């Protein structure tokens, strides 16, 4: 895996995350970041990265100037992997939290400019995830969900971009 843009562009990441993780491909990440950077302000943004896995999306956001990223994942191996990268690259704006991503959306949590989620495609609550996540957006914010093509959600996306066996849903409150 390599970081596709920003100040960390081209840096390669070694393996070490959990084997069940399906990292977003370089092609999809680059397309997503290009899309977001033309429509939303990434520089200075507060970002919530749910089901963060390898942490590659957090790195893409930080590389492009996000002020802070909170990554949430329940897998201990993923958390350790992300913490190693944060330390290695001295990324002070990256918070890493071990926990249930859906529970991170409950209660009086902070609001974010961008919420990104790349959950398991078979997550039972996947169709309700946009409704939950959009409650954590600041005015003008955006929720981005990676999912399999053809999904129908309880809240309609503003746009869906398809990339082979993956799709990116863009949800705007």
C-alpha positions as semicolon CSV with decimal commas, in nm:
position;residue;x (nm);y (nm);z (nm)
1;X;0,000;0,000;0,000
2;X;0,116;0,350;-0,074
3;X;-0,015;0,693;0,017
4;X;-0,152;0,848;-0,301
5;X;-0,128;1,223;-0,237
6;X;-0,032;1,511;-0,013
7;X;0,277;1,554;0,201
8;X;0,318;1,177;0,252
9;X;0,259;1,092;-0,116
10;X;0,438;0,783;-0,238
11;X;0,530;0,648;0,105
12;X;0,484;0,274;0,123
13;X;0,334;0,097;0,421
14;X;0,444;-0,245;0,529
15;X;0,189;-0,511;0,617
16;X;0,090;-0,592;0,971
17;X;-0,282;-0,527;0,994
18;X;-0,535;-0,807;1,053
19;X;-0,575;-1,058;0,769
20;X;-0,952;-1,000;0,740
21;X;-0,898;-0,632;0,649
22;X;-0,984;-0,527;0,293
23;X;-0,787;-0,203;0,242
24;X;-0,934;0,043;-0,004
25;X;-0,730;0,018;-0,323
26;X;-0,489;0,292;-0,430
27;X;-0,710;0,366;-0,731
28;X;-1,026;0,410;-0,523
29;X;-0,848;0,616;-0,256
30;X;-0,697;0,849;-0,511
31;X;-1,031;0,892;-0,691
32;X;-1,211;0,952;-0,361
33;X;-0,959;1,209;-0,240
34;X;-0,971;1,392;-0,574
35;X;-1,351;1,399;-0,557
36;X;-1,356;1,524;-0,197
37;X;-1,083;1,784;-0,245
38;X;-1,282;1,948;-0,526
39;X;-1,605;1,964;-0,325
40;X;-1,507;1,982;0,043
41;X;-1,227;2,135;0,242
42;X;-0,994;1,857;0,356
43;X;-0,724;2,098;0,473
44;X;-0,805;2,175;0,837
45;X;-1,093;1,924;0,853
46;X;-1,186;1,708;1,148
47;X;-1,234;1,352;1,022
48;X;-1,386;1,041;1,176
49;X;-1,259;0,717;1,020
50;X;-1,487;0,425;1,116
51;X;-1,388;0,060;1,070
52;X;-1,039;0,200;1,009
53;X;-0,862;-0,132;0,946
54;X;-0,514;-0,059;0,813
55;X;-0,552;0,315;0,876
56;X;-0,468;0,401;0,516
57;X;-0,764;0,641;0,480
58;X;-0,660;0,828;0,794
59;X;-0,315;0,867;0,642
60;X;-0,462;0,995;0,315
61;X;-0,664;1,259;0,502
62;X;-0,370;1,363;0,723
63;X;-0,138;1,375;0,422
64;X;-0,378;1,621;0,260
65;X;-0,390;1,852;0,562
66;X;-0,673;1,727;0,783
67;X;-0,638;1,890;1,124
68;X;-0,734;1,577;1,314
69;X;-0,843;1,222;1,239
70;X;-1,002;0,984;1,487
71;X;-0,975;0,624;1,369
72;X;-1,201;0,365;1,532
73;X;-1,155;-0,011;1,494
74;X;-1,228;-0,304;1,724
75;X;-0,938;-0,527;1,616
76;X;-0,636;-0,511;1,849
77;X;-0,392;-0,602;1,570
78;X;-0,522;-0,313;1,355
79;X;-0,493;-0,070;1,647
80;X;-0,133;-0,174;1,716
81;X;-0,049;-0,145;1,346
82;X;-0,196;0,207;1,327
83;X;-0,014;0,311;1,646
84;X;0,318;0,191;1,499
85;X;0,263;0,395;1,183
86;X;0,156;0,704;1,382
87;X;0,475;0,681;1,588
88;X;0,697;0,607;1,287
89;X;0,561;0,906;1,092
90;X;0,519;1,131;1,400
91;X;0,155;1,209;1,323
92;X;0,027;1,407;1,620
93;X;-0,314;1,477;1,464
94;X;-0,407;1,108;1,451
95;X;-0,612;0,970;1,740
96;X;-0,664;0,595;1,741
97;X;-0,940;0,431;1,942
98;X;-1,010;0,064;1,999
99;X;-1,384;0,013;2,002
100;X;-1,704;-0,058;1,819
101;X;-1,745;0,187;1,529
102;X;-2,124;0,191;1,562
103;X;-2,102;0,277;1,932
104;X;-1,870;0,566;1,842
105;X;-2,172;0,723;1,670
106;X;-2,390;0,708;1,982
107;X;-2,435;0,960;2,260
108;X;-2,284;1,306;2,276
109;X;-1,988;1,249;2,047
110;X;-1,807;1,538;1,876
111;X;-1,908;1,656;1,530
112;X;-1,688;1,614;1,222
113;X;-1,645;1,774;0,881
114;X;-1,601;1,434;0,717
115;X;-1,706;1,090;0,838
116;X;-1,569;0,798;0,641
117;X;-1,665;0,433;0,693
118;X;-1,537;0,117;0,527
119;X;-1,730;-0,152;0,718
120;X;-1,744;-0,521;0,638
121;X;-1,978;-0,552;0,340
122;X;-2,192;-0,802;0,533
123;X;-2,239;-0,577;0,839
124;X;-2,605;-0,623;0,949
125;X;-2,651;-0,251;1,026
126;X;-2,493;-0,136;0,698
127;X;-2,815;-0,001;0,545
128;X;-2,879;0,219;0,853
129;X;-2,520;0,342;0,883
130;X;-2,567;0,664;0,679
131;X;-2,853;0,779;0,902
132;X;-2,641;0,721;1,214
133;X;-2,323;0,873;1,076
134;X;-2,482;1,191;0,940
135;X;-2,583;1,285;1,295
136;X;-2,211;1,333;1,364
137;X;-2,154;1,586;1,084
138;X;-2,093;1,956;1,123
139;X;-2,303;2,182;0,897
140;X;-2,174;2,138;0,542
141;X;-2,018;1,803;0,628
142;X;-2,021;1,481;0,427
143;X;-2,048;1,112;0,507
144;X;-1,860;0,877;0,275
145;X;-1,934;0,504;0,281
146;X;-1,746;0,233;0,096
147;X;-1,980;-0,054;0,016
148;X;-2,055;-0,316;-0,246
149;X;-2,239;-0,192;-0,556
150;X;-2,617;-0,226;-0,563
151;X;-2,682;-0,154;-0,195
152;X;-3,007;0,022;-0,100
153;X;-2,994;0,241;0,211
154;X;-3,261;0,380;0,442
155;X;-3,120;0,725;0,358
156;X;-3,056;0,787;-0,011
157;X;-2,704;0,890;-0,112
158;X;-2,648;1,214;-0,301
159;X;-2,419;1,020;-0,532
160;X;-2,270;0,674;-0,578
161;X;-1,941;0,621;-0,756
162;X;-1,863;0,265;-0,868
163;X;-1,514;0,116;-0,883
164;X;-1,530;-0,252;-0,981
165;X;-1,639;-0,456;-0,678
166;X;-1,654;-0,145;-0,457
167;X;-1,876;0,161;-0,452
168;X;-1,847;0,489;-0,268
169;X;-2,169;0,643;-0,141
170;X;-2,167;1,017;-0,076
171;X;-2,427;1,122;0,182
172;X;-2,511;1,483;0,260
173;X;-2,759;1,575;0,536
